[in-house]
Structure formats: C-alpha cells, structure tokens
Amino acid sequence: MRRPYLRLAVAASPRGSMRKSSRGRMRARPARVTIAAVWRPWLAAAFVAGTVISGLPSFDRSRCGIAIPVGLLIVFAAAARRERGDAVISLALVLAGMVVLLLTDPLLDAGALFILPLTAGVWWIGRLVRRRAALAAELRERSEQLARTREESARLAVELERAVIASELDDAARRPLREIVALASEPPGPEAFASIERQGRDSLDDLRGMLGKLRGSELSTAPQPTLADLPALISGIEVVGEPRPLAAGTELAAYRMVEHALKALDGTRVRLRYLPDAIELEIRGRAIGDDAAVAAARERVRAHGGDFRRERRPDGTDVLRGRLPAVA
C-alpha cells in the first residue's frame, strides 16, 4: 500500500540557496520539507489516549479545535487504506475518543452530538473511495488482459494467413506451369501460344496478389478493387457494351489506370468500352501537371500487354486512352 505524503513548500532564502533569474535578479529557491504520515491501526488508539491525556488533570481544557479534525482524518485514512477489520476497529476507537471529547471538553455540549454521525459518515466515504479504487484497478487489469488476448489472436491470425498463402502460392506455381508445359508439347499454333500467354498472365496476377500480402510486416486481407468499384471512385462513368467478368489482373489494371488519371487530370470524365477481346478506357480532363501519375498509368497498362496513349488538345484538355486485352 502506498503511503500518503504531505508536502510543504516553504519560500525561504537561506545561505547558499540563492540563484539568479533570467533577468539577473537574485531569487529565493523554495525549500521543500517532506513529512511522511504513516497510517496504522494503533494511530486510532493513540487518538483515544490523546483525548484523555490532553484533558488531565481537571478535564477543563478545550482541545476540540485540533482533536476533531485529526480524528476525522484518521478515520477516513483508515477506511480508505485498510482492510475492513482494521477500518472497523479504527472507527470504534475514534468514536470512543469523540465520546470522551464530548464529555470532557468545556466548549462542547449536547448539541455537538452530530460529531458522532459525522465521523461515521466520513468513515463510509472512505470505504466508498476504497471500493472505487479497487474497481478501477480491476477494470485496468482486465483491459490489459483483453489487450494481450487481442494481440495474441491477431498474431495467430497472421500466422494462419501466412500458412494459407504459402499453400496457395505453391499451388499457384505448380498448376499453371504444368498446363503451360502441356500446351507447349502440342503442335505450335496461334491458339496454343495464346493459351500459353493467357496462362502465364493469370499466374503472374495470382503470384503478384499473394506476394503483395506477404510483403511487409502486416498482411492486407482487403480484396483488390475491380471495375465494379469504379462508381465509388468517380461518378458519371459512361459504359459502352455489355459488361462481363474479366481476369482479376485486367480489372485491377483498369481500376489503377483511372485512379492514377484522377491525380493527373481535373474535371475528369471516364468512358469504359467493352470489346470482344479487349476493353478500352478513355479519360478526359484538364491537366494539372502530374506527369508521374500519367507515367504510372502507362506502366500499369503496358505491364498487362495493353496499349496507352496520351493526347493533348488545344483547349487545354488531355485525353488518356488505354486498351487492355480482356478474355472472359
């Protein structure tokens, strides 16, 4: 149990305690005196003995001005800092001292009996403070335990996710390679080469997604954006043709192209066109000078075997056109 301390700061200027201020004046350094008040059950017994001894020999001395505050302080400290048994004993002893004081102090009469319920009330407040402190400590301990449990659960979830990704990575590396080898053993032809190219791109997309999750100290379990997420990125998209599901890498590349274009153009308008073997994106807007974003969009499209062009209009608008091969 921590012991309460009463700190008294006395402004004094003894020899050797002077120091200069920022303005060059001599200022007194306050001397601090620390008095430790040790609360023990015998302190209540000492209070009873003090009320008796201080009134000797004729019990006509007035000491209520000091005895009553000291008694209330003792009973509150005992109730707030000691167990229930010690607190009850301290209350009984202080009440006995108050009774002695009421019977022997000449300044107190029958009207001063309120001191007894006041003492009991101060004791009850001390017990309430102790209960609240214990409840706060228990809640703090439970919060720390819950935080530790949450961290452990997150760590286990990360390890499980890494194990799942490792298994998927092994499957993603083996299956497409077996199919590519099988296609390469067939007679060469445009369809075989197209299938090999498609299988290679799909494999690269899968590997890129899984390696992206493994990169860094934290895993990102959020799904990759697709063309269906474009309305949340920009409003007023014009869609031409019949939408159809495409490879995840193709949809991600188209989404990233629009995302980069929004950083390079102002007042952007987007037109998405579905073709039998490709998709085309046409993005119009006023250039704001972010050539790095345009370069990022170009690299994203070309990395998936697409074509990217940029046209500058005399009226100050730019047109970004991207074409991505898209097989359902």
C-alpha positions, 0 to 999 in steps of 0.5 A: 500500500502506498503511503500518503505524503504531505508536502510543504513548500516553504519560500525561504532564502537561506545561505547558499540557496540563492540563484539568479533569474533570467533577468539577473535578479537574485531569487529565493529557491523554495525549500521543500520539507517532506513529512511522511504520515504513516497510517496504522491501526494503533494511530486510532488508539493513540487518538483515544489516549490523546483525548484523555491525556490532553484533558488531565488533570481537571478535564477543563481544557478545550482541545476540540479545535485540533482533536476533531479534525485529526480524528476525522482524518484518521478515520477516513485514512483508515477506511480508505487504506485498510482492510475492513477489520482494521477500518472497523476497529479504527472507527470504534476507537475514534468514536470512543475518543469523540465520546470522551471529547464530548464529555470532557471538553468545556466548549462542547455540549449536547448539541455537538452530538452530530460529531458522532454521525459525522465521523461515521459518515466520513468513515463510509466515504472512505470505504466508498473511495476504497471500493472505487479504487479497487474497481478501477484497478480491476477494470485496468487489469482486465483491459490489459488482459483483453489487450494481450488476448487481442494481440495474441489472436491477431498474431495467430491470425497472421500466422494462419494467413501466412500458412494459407498463402504459402499453400496457395502460392505453391499451388499457384506455381505448380498448376499453371506451369504444368498446363503451360508445359502441356500446351507447349508439347502440342503442335505450335499454333496461334491458339496454343501460344495464346493459351500459353500467354493467357496462362502465364498472365493469370499466374503472374496476377495470382503470384503478384496478389499473394506476394503483395500480402506477404510483403511487409510486416502486416498482411492486407486481407482487403480484396483488390478493387475491380471495375465494379468499384469504379462508381465509388471512385468517380461518378458519371462513368459512361459504359459502352457494351455489355459488361462481363467478368474479366481476369482479376489482373485486367480489372485491377489494371483498369481500376489503377489506370483511372485512379492514377488519371484522377491525380493527373487530370481535373474535371475528369470524365471516364468512358469504359468500352467493352470489346470482344477481346479487349476493353478500352478506357478513355479519360478526359480532363484538364491537366494539372501537371502530374506527369508521374501519375500519367507515367504510372498509368502507362506502366500499369497498362503496358505491364498487362500487354495493353496499349496507352496513349496520351493526347493533348488538345488545344483547349487545354484538355488531355485525353488518356486512352488505354486498351487492355486485352480482356478474355472472359 
